[in-house]
Amino acid sequence: MCRNIRPLSNFEPPATRDEVTAAALQYVRKVSGTTKPSQANQAAFDRAVAEIAHITEHLLDDWVTNAPPKDREVEAAKARARAQLRYGT
C-alpha cells in the first residue's frame, strides 16, 4: 500500500477531517495511477476522494479497541528515529 498513508485510528486527539481526506487522496492517487487527473476524469476522481474519506470517517468512528490511545508526538518521534536508522540522516 502507499507509504504516505498513515494509520489514523486510536490517536489522541482523533484524526482530523483533513488527515482523513489526505489519506483518501493518497489512496485514490495510488489506485488511479495519477496525481493529477485529466479534466475528463476530475469529477470521478474528486467524487472517489470524497466517498472514501466519508467511509473512512465512519470506520474510525465505529472502530473499537482496548488499547490506550497513542500520542501523536511520541509516534512521530519513533518514526523519526526509524528514519534516521534507515537513511542515516
Secondary structure as UniProt FT lines:
FT   TURN            3..4
FT   STRAND          11..12
FT   HELIX           17..32
FT   HELIX           39..62
FT   STRAND          70..71
FT   HELIX           72..87
//
